[in-house]
Amino acid sequence: MNKLKEALKADFGVDLSVEFTKCACYYSSIDCVEYLADDFLAIADRIDPFLTVLWNEDFSDYVGFKLKGFRAWYVDSNYKGSDFNLLVKALEDFVTKMGDEMFSEDEAGKRKTVYKNVIDFVNRENIGIAANDMEEIKAVVAA
């Protein structure tokens, strides 16, 4: 698998000086948490208005995800658990938020399977949100 840093250097002569660090990052301007496991070239696959999964270049494995509406969920949920379990809880809540009645039986089943796979991915990768991003989210809630 080509890493983005290597591809940019080979194709464009661009050398990224900063090494990739994996963590889930929160982007307040779009209310979205994004996680990418490595500096892979990733292909986005929108599952629903909340979840987009990021695939490797041959669609054989997840390499990350985007979860939209995160701050809104955090405020509405009045979440009191640990920051570590935060993403799993958010994903579990999002999987039921829209309701299966909005989807055909096949679509609802597929969506639940994808969410379960992403929850397993979060647990396997031991993904947490960057501490400074969590402070930003908590400050908005406290205001």
N, C-alpha and C positions, 0 to 999 in steps of 0.2 A: 504494500500500500504506500502510495506517495504521501509524504508529509507536505503540508502547505509550504513550510519554510524551504524545503528542498526543491519543490516545484518552482517557487518564485525565483530562487537562485539560478536554477538550471534554465528556466525559460526567459527570465527577464533580467538576470544579473542583480537582483535585489537581495541583499543580505539583511535579515532581521536580526538585530543585535540582542533582543530580549528573548530569553528562553520561554517556551510555553509553560504555563502553570495551570493545571486543571482545577477549576472550582466553579460552582454555580454563581453567576453574577446577576444582579438585579439592575435593570435599566428603568429608572423612574419615569423618564419621559414617555415611555411606551408601556409602563406597568407590566413588565415581562421578566421572568427568570429564564436564563439561558445557560445550558451546560454543554460543553463539548469535551469528550474524553481525551482527545489529543489533537494535534494540529493537522488532522485529516482533512482532506477535501470532503465536504459533507453535502448531501442532497436532502433538501427539506421536503417533508411529506405532511401536509396539513391534515390532521385527523378530524378536528372540529374547531369551533371558535376559540377554544382554550389551549389545545395541545397540538404542537407540531413536532414530529419526530425527525431526527437527523440520522440519515443512513450513511453507511460507507459507500464508496463509489460503485460497488456492484450489488447494492441492496441486500447484502447477506447478513448484516448485523447493524444494530443501533450504535451510533457513536455520540449521541446526545439528544437534546430536546429543548423546546421552548415552551414555557407555560405562561400564557397571557392572562391578565386580570389578577395577578398574584396579590398585589397590595389590597385591592378591593376584597379579595377572598379573606385575607388576613384580618382586615377591619371587620368584615361581616361575621367571621367565624369566632371572634373573640378568643382566639387560640391561646392556650395556657401551657402547652407542652414544651418539651425541649426544642431548641433550634435544630438539633440533629434530625428529629422526626418530622420536622415541618414540611418538607417536600413530599414525603409519603402521605401525610395527612391531607395536604392540599390536593394531591392527585386522587386520593380516594374520594374526597368531596366533589371534585370536578367531574369524576366519572358518573356521578348520580345527578349533578346539578341540572342538566338539560332534560333529563327524563327519557326513558326508552320510547315513550309514545311518539316522540318526534322522529324516530328512525324506524325503518323496516326491521323486521326480526334479524335479518342477516347483517344489516348495518349496525344495529345495537350490539349484536354478538361480537362483531369485528372490533368495534370501538372498545368494548369491555376487555377483549383480549389484548388490544394494544396498550390500554392503560395498565393492565396487570403486568405486561411485559416491561413497560417503562418503570413501574414500581419495583419490579425485580431488578432492573438495571440500576435504579437509584440505590437500592440496598447493596447490590453486588459491588458497585463503584464507591460505596460509602460517601455519597454526595451530600454536602451541606452547603448552605449559602455563605458567601464570603462575609466575615464578621463586620466589616465596615458597611456592607450593603444591608445587613440585618439591623444595624444601628439606625440607618436612614429610614428603614421601614418602620421601626419602633418609634422613632421620633415623630413621624407623620401621624401614627396612631395616637400617640400621647398628646398631640397638639389639639 
